[in-house]
Amino acid sequence: MPCNVTNLDRYLRILVGAVLIILAVMGVIGMWGWIGIVPLATGIFRYCPAYTLLGIGGNKSAK
């Protein structure tokens, strides 16, 4: 799997995913907050399947 997520994109995904999960655990936003697992995982693994399907990608140097 080639990396297709830039560093800035990666950090934002991890931050947003973690915030959503924390808010879901605290009961502030409800069950839909668990969707934060998706951006968290794509940030950690530096690969976004949607980028591949749409033909876009950020990290050109990683190819």
Secondary structure as GFF3:
##gff-version 3
##sequence-region A 1 63
A	DSSP	alpha_helix	7	26	.	.	.	ID=ss1
A	DSSP	three_ten_helix	31	36	.	.	.	ID=ss2
A	DSSP	alpha_helix	37	45	.	.	.	ID=ss3
A	DSSP	alpha_helix	49	54	.	.	.	ID=ss4
A	DSSP	three_ten_helix	60	62	.	.	.	ID=ss5
###
